Amino acid sequence: MFTKRLTEDDYVTYLPVSGIEFRVNTKTWHIDGEFKKIKSPIHIKVLPRSLSVLV
């Protein structure tokens, strides 16, 4: 990520979608360094213009 070479990595796949749903066999997750219990299916939705970056 810091070297800007993720596009060349075999383990990274880019999906241009506004949302995604997937199923996994675990309920334990680490999200942003925090431990969470989440049941499948997992729903992820992109919220356009929802992040403000202050420089």
PDB file of N, CA, C, O and CB in Angstrom:
ATOM      1  N   MET A   1       0.826  -1.179   0.000  1.00  0.00           N
ATOM      2  CA  MET A   1       0.000   0.000   0.000  1.00  0.00           C
ATOM      3  C   MET A   1       0.877   1.251   0.000  1.00  0.00           C
ATOM      4  O   MET A   1       0.625   2.183  -0.763  1.00  0.00           O
ATOM      5  CB  MET A   1      -0.943  -0.007   1.204  1.00  0.00           C
ATOM      6  N   PHE A   2       1.896   1.275   0.845  1.00  0.00           N
ATOM      7  CA  PHE A   2       2.738   2.463   0.938  1.00  0.00           C
ATOM      8  C   PHE A   2       3.669   2.614  -0.258  1.00  0.00           C
ATOM      9  O   PHE A   2       4.096   3.722  -0.584  1.00  0.00           O
ATOM     10  CB  PHE A   2       3.548   2.418   2.209  1.00  0.00           C
ATOM     11  N   THR A   3       3.984   1.490  -0.915  1.00  0.00           N
ATOM     12  CA  THR A   3       4.868   1.552  -2.077  1.00  0.00           C
ATOM     13  C   THR A   3       4.087   1.728  -3.375  1.00  0.00           C
ATOM     14  O   THR A   3       4.682   1.826  -4.448  1.00  0.00           O
ATOM     15  CB  THR A   3       5.719   0.293  -2.156  1.00  0.00           C
ATOM     16  N   LYS A   4       2.751   1.771  -3.285  1.00  0.00           N
ATOM     17  CA  LYS A   4       1.861   1.953  -4.435  1.00  0.00           C
ATOM     18  C   LYS A   4       2.012   0.826  -5.458  1.00  0.00           C
ATOM     19  O   LYS A   4       1.916   1.059  -6.663  1.00  0.00           O
ATOM     20  CB  LYS A   4       2.138   3.296  -5.104  1.00  0.00           C
ATOM     21  N   ARG A   5       2.249  -0.398  -4.972  1.00  0.00           N
ATOM     22  CA  ARG A   5       2.424  -1.552  -5.850  1.00  0.00           C
ATOM     23  C   ARG A   5       1.348  -2.614  -5.657  1.00  0.00           C
ATOM     24  O   ARG A   5       1.522  -3.744  -6.115  1.00  0.00           O
ATOM     25  CB  ARG A   5       3.778  -2.165  -5.622  1.00  0.00           C
ATOM     26  N   LEU A   6       0.251  -2.288  -4.998  1.00  0.00           N
ATOM     27  CA  LEU A   6      -0.791  -3.289  -4.777  1.00  0.00           C
ATOM     28  C   LEU A   6      -1.450  -3.741  -6.066  1.00  0.00           C
ATOM     29  O   LEU A   6      -1.957  -4.861  -6.133  1.00  0.00           O
ATOM     30  CB  LEU A   6      -1.837  -2.746  -3.845  1.00  0.00           C
ATOM     31  N   THR A   7      -1.456  -2.906  -7.084  1.00  0.00           N
ATOM     32  CA  THR A   7      -2.080  -3.310  -8.349  1.00  0.00           C
ATOM     33  C   THR A   7      -1.313  -4.448  -9.001  1.00  0.00           C
ATOM     34  O   THR A   7      -1.862  -5.163  -9.838  1.00  0.00           O
ATOM     35  CB  THR A   7      -2.164  -2.122  -9.309  1.00  0.00           C
ATOM     36  N   GLU A   8      -0.047  -4.625  -8.627  1.00  0.00           N
ATOM     37  CA  GLU A   8       0.777  -5.686  -9.204  1.00  0.00           C
ATOM     38  C   GLU A   8       0.763  -6.952  -8.351  1.00  0.00           C
ATOM     39  O   GLU A   8       1.391  -7.942  -8.727  1.00  0.00           O
ATOM     40  CB  GLU A   8       2.204  -5.200  -9.377  1.00  0.00           C
ATOM     41  N   ASP A   9       0.071  -6.949  -7.220  1.00  0.00           N
ATOM     42  CA  ASP A   9       0.086  -8.059  -6.274  1.00  0.00           C
ATOM     43  C   ASP A   9      -0.907  -9.142  -6.696  1.00  0.00           C
ATOM     44  O   ASP A   9      -2.044  -8.835  -7.055  1.00  0.00           O
ATOM     45  CB  ASP A   9      -0.239  -7.560  -4.856  1.00  0.00           C
ATOM     46  N   ASP A  10      -0.482 -10.412  -6.655  1.00  0.00           N
ATOM     47  CA  ASP A  10      -1.350 -11.537  -7.013  1.00  0.00           C
ATOM     48  C   ASP A  10      -2.433 -11.800  -5.963  1.00  0.00           C
ATOM     49  O   ASP A  10      -3.413 -12.486  -6.253  1.00  0.00           O
ATOM     50  CB  ASP A  10      -0.514 -12.790  -7.206  1.00  0.00           C
ATOM     51  N   TYR A  11      -2.269 -11.263  -4.749  1.00  0.00           N
ATOM     52  CA  TYR A  11      -3.210 -11.516  -3.660  1.00  0.00           C
ATOM     53  C   TYR A  11      -4.258 -10.413  -3.510  1.00  0.00           C
ATOM     54  O   TYR A  11      -5.083 -10.480  -2.599  1.00  0.00           O
ATOM     55  CB  TYR A  11      -2.455 -11.673  -2.364  1.00  0.00           C
ATOM     56  N   VAL A  12      -4.246  -9.421  -4.363  1.00  0.00           N
ATOM     57  CA  VAL A  12      -5.186  -8.298  -4.288  1.00  0.00           C
ATOM     58  C   VAL A  12      -6.072  -8.314  -5.523  1.00  0.00           C
ATOM     59  O   VAL A  12      -5.587  -8.431  -6.649  1.00  0.00           O
ATOM     60  CB  VAL A  12      -4.433  -6.937  -4.167  1.00  0.00           C
ATOM     61  N   THR A  13      -7.385  -8.193  -5.299  1.00  0.00           N
ATOM     62  CA  THR A  13      -8.336  -8.102  -6.388  1.00  0.00           C
ATOM     63  C   THR A  13      -9.185  -6.856  -6.184  1.00  0.00           C
ATOM     64  O   THR A  13      -9.711  -6.643  -5.092  1.00  0.00           O
ATOM     65  CB  THR A  13      -9.218  -9.375  -6.470  1.00  0.00           C
ATOM     66  N   TYR A  14      -9.324  -6.043  -7.199  1.00  0.00           N
ATOM     67  CA  TYR A  14     -10.135  -4.840  -7.140  1.00  0.00           C
ATOM     68  C   TYR A  14     -11.512  -5.127  -7.712  1.00  0.00           C
ATOM     69  O   TYR A  14     -11.635  -5.676  -8.807  1.00  0.00           O
ATOM     70  CB  TYR A  14      -9.461  -3.683  -7.898  1.00  0.00           C
ATOM     71  N   LEU A  15     -12.548  -4.755  -6.968  1.00  0.00           N
ATOM     72  CA  LEU A  15     -13.917  -4.962  -7.412  1.00  0.00           C
ATOM     73  C   LEU A  15     -14.634  -3.608  -7.429  1.00  0.00           C
ATOM     74  O   LEU A  15     -14.931  -3.063  -6.366  1.00  0.00           O
ATOM     75  CB  LEU A  15     -14.660  -5.984  -6.487  1.00  0.00           C
ATOM     76  N   PRO A  16     -14.913  -3.064  -8.593  1.00  0.00           N
ATOM     77  CA  PRO A  16     -15.585  -1.758  -8.660  1.00  0.00           C
ATOM     78  C   PRO A  16     -17.095  -1.908  -8.436  1.00  0.00           C
ATOM     79  O   PRO A  16     -17.869  -1.945  -9.392  1.00  0.00           O
ATOM     80  CB  PRO A  16     -15.315  -1.081 -10.027  1.00  0.00           C
ATOM     81  N   VAL A  17     -17.504  -1.994  -7.166  1.00  0.00           N
ATOM     82  CA  VAL A  17     -18.908  -2.186  -6.818  1.00  0.00           C
ATOM     83  C   VAL A  17     -19.321  -1.166  -5.756  1.00  0.00           C
ATOM     84  O   VAL A  17     -18.471  -0.611  -5.060  1.00  0.00           O
ATOM     85  CB  VAL A  17     -19.156  -3.630  -6.314  1.00  0.00           C
ATOM     86  N   SER A  18     -20.618  -0.924  -5.636  1.00  0.00           N
ATOM     87  CA  SER A  18     -21.101  -0.018  -4.596  1.00  0.00           C
ATOM     88  C   SER A  18     -21.491  -0.793  -3.342  1.00  0.00           C
ATOM     89  O   SER A  18     -21.722  -0.190  -2.294  1.00  0.00           O
ATOM     90  CB  SER A  18     -22.297   0.800  -5.108  1.00  0.00           C
ATOM     91  N   GLY A  19     -21.568  -2.119  -3.433  1.00  0.00           N
ATOM     92  CA  GLY A  19     -21.873  -2.952  -2.278  1.00  0.00           C
ATOM     93  C   GLY A  19     -21.560  -4.404  -2.582  1.00  0.00           C
ATOM     94  O   GLY A  19     -21.467  -4.805  -3.742  1.00  0.00           O
ATOM     95  N   ILE A  20     -21.399  -5.189  -1.520  1.00  0.00           N
ATOM     96  CA  ILE A  20     -21.066  -6.602  -1.704  1.00  0.00           C
ATOM     97  C   ILE A  20     -21.597  -7.389  -0.506  1.00  0.00           C
ATOM     98  O   ILE A  20     -21.703  -6.853   0.597  1.00  0.00           O
ATOM     99  CB  ILE A  20     -19.518  -6.804  -1.866  1.00  0.00           C
ATOM    100  N   GLU A  21     -21.927  -8.653  -0.727  1.00  0.00           N
ATOM    101  CA  GLU A  21     -22.360  -9.560   0.331  1.00  0.00           C
ATOM    102  C   GLU A  21     -21.579 -10.856   0.166  1.00  0.00           C
ATOM    103  O   GLU A  21     -21.441 -11.365  -0.947  1.00  0.00           O
ATOM    104  CB  GLU A  21     -23.915  -9.814   0.282  1.00  0.00           C
ATOM    105  N   PHE A  22     -21.065 -11.394   1.277  1.00  0.00           N
ATOM    106  CA  PHE A  22     -20.356 -12.666   1.206  1.00  0.00           C
ATOM    107  C   PHE A  22     -20.581 -13.455   2.489  1.00  0.00           C
ATOM    108  O   PHE A  22     -20.957 -12.900   3.522  1.00  0.00           O
ATOM    109  CB  PHE A  22     -18.848 -12.441   0.966  1.00  0.00           C
ATOM    110  N   ARG A  23     -20.345 -14.755   2.401  1.00  0.00           N
ATOM    111  CA  ARG A  23     -20.522 -15.665   3.537  1.00  0.00           C
ATOM    112  C   ARG A  23     -19.174 -16.233   3.957  1.00  0.00           C
ATOM    113  O   ARG A  23     -18.312 -16.516   3.124  1.00  0.00           O
ATOM    114  CB  ARG A  23     -21.505 -16.811   3.182  1.00  0.00           C
ATOM    115  N   VAL A  24     -19.009 -16.395   5.272  1.00  0.00           N
ATOM    116  CA  VAL A  24     -17.786 -16.968   5.827  1.00  0.00           C
ATOM    117  C   VAL A  24     -18.156 -17.961   6.916  1.00  0.00           C
ATOM    118  O   VAL A  24     -19.296 -17.983   7.381  1.00  0.00           O
ATOM    119  CB  VAL A  24     -16.848 -15.861   6.383  1.00  0.00           C
ATOM    120  N   ASN A  25     -17.194 -18.784   7.325  1.00  0.00           N
ATOM    121  CA  ASN A  25     -17.431 -19.805   8.347  1.00  0.00           C
ATOM    122  C   ASN A  25     -17.003 -19.373   9.739  1.00  0.00           C
ATOM    123  O   ASN A  25     -16.859 -20.219  10.622  1.00  0.00           O
ATOM    124  CB  ASN A  25     -16.711 -21.066   7.980  1.00  0.00           C
ATOM    125  N   THR A  26     -16.797 -18.093   9.956  1.00  0.00           N
ATOM    126  CA  THR A  26     -16.370 -17.609  11.263  1.00  0.00           C
ATOM    127  C   THR A  26     -17.274 -16.470  11.714  1.00  0.00           C
ATOM    128  O   THR A  26     -17.914 -15.810  10.896  1.00  0.00           O
ATOM    129  CB  THR A  26     -14.898 -17.148  11.223  1.00  0.00           C
ATOM    130  N   LYS A  27     -17.321 -16.249  13.023  1.00  0.00           N
ATOM    131  CA  LYS A  27     -18.061 -15.113  13.568  1.00  0.00           C
ATOM    132  C   LYS A  27     -17.113 -14.087  14.181  1.00  0.00           C
ATOM    133  O   LYS A  27     -17.536 -12.993  14.554  1.00  0.00           O
ATOM    134  CB  LYS A  27     -19.073 -15.589  14.617  1.00  0.00           C
ATOM    135  N   THR A  28     -15.839 -14.437  14.286  1.00  0.00           N
ATOM    136  CA  THR A  28     -14.872 -13.541  14.944  1.00  0.00           C
ATOM    137  C   THR A  28     -14.087 -12.751  13.903  1.00  0.00           C
ATOM    138  O   THR A  28     -13.569 -13.317  12.940  1.00  0.00           O
ATOM    139  CB  THR A  28     -13.900 -14.347  15.846  1.00  0.00           C
ATOM    140  N   TRP A  29     -14.006 -11.445  14.107  1.00  0.00           N
ATOM    141  CA  TRP A  29     -13.358 -10.533  13.170  1.00  0.00           C
ATOM    142  C   TRP A  29     -12.520  -9.517  13.923  1.00  0.00           C
ATOM    143  O   TRP A  29     -12.788  -9.212  15.085  1.00  0.00           O
ATOM    144  CB  TRP A  29     -14.398  -9.821  12.293  1.00  0.00           C
ATOM    145  N   HIS A  30     -11.506  -8.997  13.254  1.00  0.00           N
ATOM    146  CA  HIS A  30     -10.768  -7.833  13.733  1.00  0.00           C
ATOM    147  C   HIS A  30     -11.011  -6.735  12.714  1.00  0.00           C
ATOM    148  O   HIS A  30     -10.538  -6.816  11.581  1.00  0.00           O
ATOM    149  CB  HIS A  30      -9.221  -8.136  13.919  1.00  0.00           C
ATOM    150  N   ILE A  31     -11.747  -5.709  13.117  1.00  0.00           N
ATOM    151  CA  ILE A  31     -12.093  -4.615  12.220  1.00  0.00           C
ATOM    152  C   ILE A  31     -11.477  -3.343  12.774  1.00  0.00           C
ATOM    153  O   ILE A  31     -11.836  -2.884  13.858  1.00  0.00           O
ATOM    154  CB  ILE A  31     -13.641  -4.471  12.062  1.00  0.00           C
ATOM    155  N   ASP A  32     -10.547  -2.780  12.019  1.00  0.00           N
ATOM    156  CA  ASP A  32      -9.856  -1.560  12.426  1.00  0.00           C
ATOM    157  C   ASP A  32      -9.225  -1.717  13.803  1.00  0.00           C
ATOM    158  O   ASP A  32      -9.238  -0.790  14.613  1.00  0.00           O
ATOM    159  CB  ASP A  32     -10.820  -0.377  12.424  1.00  0.00           C
ATOM    160  N   GLY A  33      -8.666  -2.911  14.061  1.00  0.00           N
ATOM    161  CA  GLY A  33      -7.982  -3.169  15.315  1.00  0.00           C
ATOM    162  C   GLY A  33      -8.894  -3.572  16.467  1.00  0.00           C
ATOM    163  O   GLY A  33      -8.411  -3.823  17.572  1.00  0.00           O
ATOM    164  N   GLU A  34     -10.179  -3.639  16.236  1.00  0.00           N
ATOM    165  CA  GLU A  34     -11.139  -3.999  17.280  1.00  0.00           C
ATOM    166  C   GLU A  34     -11.701  -5.397  17.022  1.00  0.00           C
ATOM    167  O   GLU A  34     -11.982  -5.755  15.879  1.00  0.00           O
ATOM    168  CB  GLU A  34     -12.285  -2.962  17.348  1.00  0.00           C
ATOM    169  N   PHE A  35     -11.864  -6.190  18.096  1.00  0.00           N
ATOM    170  CA  PHE A  35     -12.458  -7.517  17.987  1.00  0.00           C
ATOM    171  C   PHE A  35     -13.972  -7.378  17.931  1.00  0.00           C
ATOM    172  O   PHE A  35     -14.568  -6.688  18.758  1.00  0.00           O
ATOM    173  CB  PHE A  35     -12.029  -8.422  19.175  1.00  0.00           C
ATOM    174  N   LYS A  36     -14.596  -8.037  16.949  1.00  0.00           N
ATOM    175  CA  LYS A  36     -16.053  -7.998  16.780  1.00  0.00           C
ATOM    176  C   LYS A  36     -16.567  -9.395  16.475  1.00  0.00           C
ATOM    177  O   LYS A  36     -15.862 -10.203  15.871  1.00  0.00           O
ATOM    178  CB  LYS A  36     -16.458  -7.013  15.651  1.00  0.00           C
ATOM    179  N   LYS A  37     -17.792  -9.679  16.891  1.00  0.00           N
ATOM    180  CA  LYS A  37     -18.481 -10.918  16.497  1.00  0.00           C
ATOM    181  C   LYS A  37     -19.570 -10.530  15.509  1.00  0.00           C
ATOM    182  O   LYS A  37     -20.472  -9.760  15.842  1.00  0.00           O
ATOM    183  CB  LYS A  37     -19.085 -11.684  17.749  1.00  0.00           C
ATOM    184  N   ILE A  38     -19.487 -11.068  14.281  1.00  0.00           N
ATOM    185  CA  ILE A  38     -20.424 -10.753  13.213  1.00  0.00           C
ATOM    186  C   ILE A  38     -20.835 -12.057  12.541  1.00  0.00           C
ATOM    187  O   ILE A  38     -19.978 -12.861  12.172  1.00  0.00           O
ATOM    188  CB  ILE A  38     -19.800  -9.759  12.183  1.00  0.00           C
ATOM    189  N   LYS A  39     -22.136 -12.273  12.379  1.00  0.00           N
ATOM    190  CA  LYS A  39     -22.646 -13.476  11.717  1.00  0.00           C
ATOM    191  C   LYS A  39     -22.666 -13.284  10.203  1.00  0.00           C
ATOM    192  O   LYS A  39     -22.770 -12.163   9.704  1.00  0.00           O
ATOM    193  CB  LYS A  39     -24.063 -13.821  12.232  1.00  0.00           C
ATOM    194  N   SER A  40     -22.566 -14.393   9.490  1.00  0.00           N
ATOM    195  CA  SER A  40     -22.724 -14.385   8.035  1.00  0.00           C
ATOM    196  C   SER A  40     -24.193 -14.272   7.697  1.00  0.00           C
ATOM    197  O   SER A  40     -25.018 -14.690   8.509  1.00  0.00           O
ATOM    198  CB  SER A  40     -22.115 -15.656   7.395  1.00  0.00           C
ATOM    199  N   PRO A  41     -24.561 -13.751   6.590  1.00  0.00           N
ATOM    200  CA  PRO A  41     -23.701 -13.145   5.563  1.00  0.00           C
ATOM    201  C   PRO A  41     -23.254 -11.742   5.969  1.00  0.00           C
ATOM    202  O   PRO A  41     -23.917 -11.063   6.753  1.00  0.00           O
ATOM    203  CB  PRO A  41     -24.438 -13.087   4.214  1.00  0.00           C
ATOM    204  N   ILE A  42     -22.129 -11.331   5.424  1.00  0.00           N
ATOM    205  CA  ILE A  42     -21.554 -10.022   5.674  1.00  0.00           C
ATOM    206  C   ILE A  42     -22.011  -9.082   4.560  1.00  0.00           C
ATOM    207  O   ILE A  42     -21.872  -9.404   3.380  1.00  0.00           O
ATOM    208  CB  ILE A  42     -19.993 -10.093   5.755  1.00  0.00           C
ATOM    209  N   HIS A  43     -22.548  -7.935   4.926  1.00  0.00           N
ATOM    210  CA  HIS A  43     -22.995  -6.931   3.960  1.00  0.00           C
ATOM    211  C   HIS A  43     -22.092  -5.706   4.087  1.00  0.00           C
ATOM    212  O   HIS A  43     -21.938  -5.156   5.177  1.00  0.00           O
ATOM    213  CB  HIS A  43     -24.499  -6.548   4.189  1.00  0.00           C
ATOM    214  N   ILE A  44     -21.503  -5.285   2.983  1.00  0.00           N
ATOM    215  CA  ILE A  44     -20.662  -4.087   2.960  1.00  0.00           C
ATOM    216  C   ILE A  44     -21.225  -3.151   1.905  1.00  0.00           C
ATOM    217  O   ILE A  44     -21.479  -3.559   0.772  1.00  0.00           O
ATOM    218  CB  ILE A  44     -19.157  -4.437   2.666  1.00  0.00           C
ATOM    219  N   LYS A  45     -21.419  -1.889   2.284  1.00  0.00           N
ATOM    220  CA  LYS A  45     -21.974  -0.902   1.366  1.00  0.00           C
ATOM    221  C   LYS A  45     -21.072   0.335   1.359  1.00  0.00           C
ATOM    222  O   LYS A  45     -20.671   0.826   2.413  1.00  0.00           O
ATOM    223  CB  LYS A  45     -23.433  -0.526   1.768  1.00  0.00           C
ATOM    224  N   VAL A  46     -20.764   0.823   0.177  1.00  0.00           N
ATOM    225  CA  VAL A  46     -19.955   2.032   0.027  1.00  0.00           C
ATOM    226  C   VAL A  46     -20.887   3.241   0.110  1.00  0.00           C
ATOM    227  O   VAL A  46     -21.881   3.318  -0.612  1.00  0.00           O
ATOM    228  CB  VAL A  46     -19.155   2.024  -1.331  1.00  0.00           C
ATOM    229  N   LEU A  47     -20.562   4.170   0.982  1.00  0.00           N
ATOM    230  CA  LEU A  47     -21.352   5.379   1.145  1.00  0.00           C
ATOM    231  C   LEU A  47     -20.585   6.544   0.508  1.00  0.00           C
ATOM    232  O   LEU A  47     -19.655   7.071   1.117  1.00  0.00           O
ATOM    233  CB  LEU A  47     -21.655   5.656   2.658  1.00  0.00           C
ATOM    234  N   PRO A  48     -20.961   6.947  -0.700  1.00  0.00           N
ATOM    235  CA  PRO A  48     -20.241   8.030  -1.390  1.00  0.00           C
ATOM    236  C   PRO A  48     -20.265   9.331  -0.585  1.00  0.00           C
ATOM    237  O   PRO A  48     -21.270   9.681   0.034  1.00  0.00           O
ATOM    238  CB  PRO A  48     -20.851   8.270  -2.779  1.00  0.00           C
ATOM    239  N   ARG A  49     -19.154  10.020  -0.610  1.00  0.00           N
ATOM    240  CA  ARG A  49     -19.008  11.325   0.057  1.00  0.00           C
ATOM    241  C   ARG A  49     -19.261  11.281   1.567  1.00  0.00           C
ATOM    242  O   ARG A  49     -19.666  12.285   2.153  1.00  0.00           O
ATOM    243  CB  ARG A  49     -19.954  12.318  -0.569  1.00  0.00           C
ATOM    244  N   SER A  50     -19.027  10.133   2.198  1.00  0.00           N
ATOM    245  CA  SER A  50     -19.290  10.015   3.633  1.00  0.00           C
ATOM    246  C   SER A  50     -18.045  10.199   4.479  1.00  0.00           C
ATOM    247  O   SER A  50     -18.144  10.255   5.705  1.00  0.00           O
ATOM    248  CB  SER A  50     -19.900   8.677   3.933  1.00  0.00           C
ATOM    249  N   LEU A  51     -16.882  10.294   3.864  1.00  0.00           N
ATOM    250  CA  LEU A  51     -15.640  10.478   4.597  1.00  0.00           C
ATOM    251  C   LEU A  51     -15.054  11.844   4.292  1.00  0.00           C
ATOM    252  O   LEU A  51     -14.778  12.167   3.136  1.00  0.00           O
ATOM    253  CB  LEU A  51     -14.634   9.373   4.253  1.00  0.00           C
ATOM    254  N   SER A  52     -14.867  12.637   5.324  1.00  0.00           N
ATOM    255  CA  SER A  52     -14.233  13.943   5.164  1.00  0.00           C
ATOM    256  C   SER A  52     -12.779  13.823   5.589  1.00  0.00           C
ATOM    257  O   SER A  52     -12.487  13.333   6.680  1.00  0.00           O
ATOM    258  CB  SER A  52     -14.971  15.043   5.994  1.00  0.00           C
ATOM    259  N   VAL A  53     -11.867  14.266   4.736  1.00  0.00           N
ATOM    260  CA  VAL A  53     -10.444  14.221   5.037  1.00  0.00           C
ATOM    261  C   VAL A  53      -9.958  15.646   5.210  1.00  0.00           C
ATOM    262  O   VAL A  53     -10.115  16.475   4.313  1.00  0.00           O
ATOM    263  CB  VAL A  53      -9.643  13.482   3.919  1.00  0.00           C
ATOM    264  N   LEU A  54      -9.366  15.934   6.362  1.00  0.00           N
ATOM    265  CA  LEU A  54      -8.863  17.266   6.664  1.00  0.00           C
ATOM    266  C   LEU A  54      -7.352  17.233   6.530  1.00  0.00           C
ATOM    267  O   LEU A  54      -6.683  16.454   7.210  1.00  0.00           O
ATOM    268  CB  LEU A  54      -9.296  17.735   8.090  1.00  0.00           C
ATOM    269  N   VAL A  55      -6.809  18.071   5.659  1.00  0.00           N
ATOM    270  CA  VAL A  55      -5.362  18.084   5.408  1.00  0.00           C
ATOM    271  C   VAL A  55      -4.759  19.350   5.984  1.00  0.00           C
ATOM    272  O   VAL A  55      -3.550  19.559   5.882  1.00  0.00           O
ATOM    273  CB  VAL A  55      -5.056  17.981   3.892  1.00  0.00           C
TER     274      VAL A  55
END
